[in-house]
Amino acid sequence: MNALFPDRTLPAGFRLSSFLPASEAATFLAWLDATIPWEAHTLSLYGRSVRVPRQVAWYGPTPYTYSQISHPARPLPPLLQSLLQRVCDATGYAFNAVLCNRYADGNDSVSWHSDKDYPVGATSAVASLSFGATRAFDVRPIAPDFCPSQRMLLHAGDLLVMAPGVQRTWWHQLPKTDAPVGVRVNLTFRAVAQ
């Protein structure tokens, strides 16, 4: 079953669906894992270097900077462009950029954040397409503080759409896990000003 919360409905602004069949998702994962020029980064935190616990790649018409990491503008390769068009057609949103994330195993993660660190981020929709290992994805309202999180599982081929405005009111994270999991890649489609 692919539901956000097994006994509840999705919060307003979230939509989750099975977008790609498993066989097609596996084909895309093999291509993404082998072809994308994955970048590993470190951040300076409290005077020491810390490895970012995932690899990334940016494709879009403008540069993108977040958490001390800067990515130059880079055109989408044809296969990513075709996936972007399919996501645009399915969602009705005019995405023009993709942040690719690669999680090698359960030690890779991304902490609580919202995707509002680019010019129209807080007001734009974001769509996340998953490939590879099933991973937990947590959401919680930004206010009030210390609100309990709610969890969904994202499977290969799942498309999670966060509507415009969600980034203003919700945090999300992909937590670490002790479970033995393989590679997960997710593509986050965004609309950036040109």
Beta strands, then each sheet from edge to edge (+ up, - down):
strand 1: 14-18
strand 2: 42-45
strand 3: 48-51
strand 4: 55-59
strand 5: 64-66
strand 6: 69-71
strand 7: 97-103
strand 8: 110-113
strand 9: 126-132
strand 10: 135-141
strand 11: 150-154
strand 12: 158-162
strand 13: 170-174
strand 14: 184-190
sheet 1: 1+ 12- 9+ 14- 7+ 4-
sheet 2: 2+ 3-
sheet 3: 5+ 6-
sheet 4: 8+ 13- 10+ 11-
end
